[in-house]
Amino acid sequence: MTTPRVYVIHENPEWFPPFAEAFAAEGVPVEELLLTDGGALGSIDLAAEPAPGVYWSRMSASSHTRGNEHSKEYARALLGWLERSGATVVNGSHVLELEVSKVAQHGLLRDAGFDVPRTTAVFGSSALKDAARTFTGGADVPFITKHNQGGKGLGVRRFDTLAEFDAHVDSPEFEAPVDGITLLQELLTAREPFITRAEFVGGEFVYAVRVDTSAGSFELCPADACEVPQVIAGAVCEVPGTETSGTAAPGAPAAFSIRGEVTAEHPLVQQLRTFLADQRIQVAGVEFMETTDGRTVVYDVNTNTNYNPAVEAVAPVSGPRAIARFTGALLEQAYAASATTA
């Protein structure tokens, strides 16, 4: 019999080393299930039972940008098979559907009582110009676009006039979303130049990260391995977390830092904790912005969260090690129970 372990379902090996180190440090056996064409898991026997273990999915909405356009479909098939077999799955198929749809996230957050950005979902490109006019009431007011299946700042651009937007839609620079759905969204202005990302593991708050936006970046991935183009629609698109020392240019704020005043007792954190429990999301980073007009707007639920090394170096709790402990405890519970009943 295969020794029970934690299986990590993903498609980007560059993001995995911090997790491998965390599992090793916690003494939890772990194995990658790489869902790529030619990856470690090339097939599954649908009549077979899954190998004993806990299966943690950290599939990314941006997998298609790394040449893994079918990884989402591989994950749907794999997670469905695991769940029908009764395997223990962390961030299962229902969470995958949230990861790859900002429309789904928006609806669930709104229904749970969070303040969310005013948003219109547009199917295809032919309706975009008319939809933008309806969205702005025909006026030249700033708004942004983004892809429904996002990540890496996909499709995020600011437009100040309808003429500017029309020209972009007709230009070679227009980025067609992988699922054909473009979002039109109100432009939010932060009270201070940062957004906050609250990290949760096992449904419990880990820490909050202050993400500096003074450079205008739409790429908020905290991992060392994130690589994106340097400019998106005039906004500087940095590669956060690549400063291995955790230092920024002299006088500049750190791209990522702990926001110590946001604790587990914070009312929004408690509301998010309840939301994640209701949606059966065990591991996530949730982003929100405090605006100049006094709103606290929740706009993104990231279920394949990465952790910034500079933040991890000073955080009171390690995110990756919290995941290793959480999944390790699930592993111990499942197989201690099996041994007792055997």
C-alpha angles and dihedrals in degrees: 000000000000113000108254112252143156112273115205113208111205146120107223115073091184089072096050108075096082089052093047089053092048094051091048091050091051093045094240116144111235138180132185122235101199110201101202133113100280092011127141093275105054098161145355129219102229092203093054130087117247118255111268113270148076117291118213117190118206099164114162130227088220096056092114090062089065094053092266098114093150098046092095090056092046088053093049090054094044096046092047091053092047093049094046088051092055096246120158105256126185114206093004134191094300089056092049089057089055093047092057098042126061087181089062092046092049093051096048093045092049092047089051091057102258122141105248132180117271103257141180121196114215121198114217125341104275093076096045099095095048091044091053091053091051091046094053096035088243092296129123099249124144119264137157137227129213139168119262090224095048143157126135090046091290112189093350109149136148121229124191099184137030090234090057090050093047091052091050094050089053094045131091087244092071108116112214110216115242090238095037094245120122121187124217109203139179115258110247121205115211118227087225127014099269143074126213128234116198114203123211131184124183087358092299128113115254105176143309122248125210107217113199114226099175090115091055095245121170092186106089100165107136099201123110089231098059111120123179137154114282098235131043115178093327094313117120106243106200129190099239121207096026091112096093092193090056091235128128131205114298109285094007121117118250112264090230129022140154115270097212098183091065103081138163088271094058108118093231091049090052090049091049091048090056091046093052091048091050091050093043092238108153102177123033148132113220120199126210139169132212107216136209091250094057100262126135103210123193110203113158140040111194112193099181094056122183125202128229114236094217090053092045090054092063103025118116089227129029115236097209092045090049088056091048091051093045096049091039090056090050089051093050093047094049097047098036086057090048092051091049094052096040 
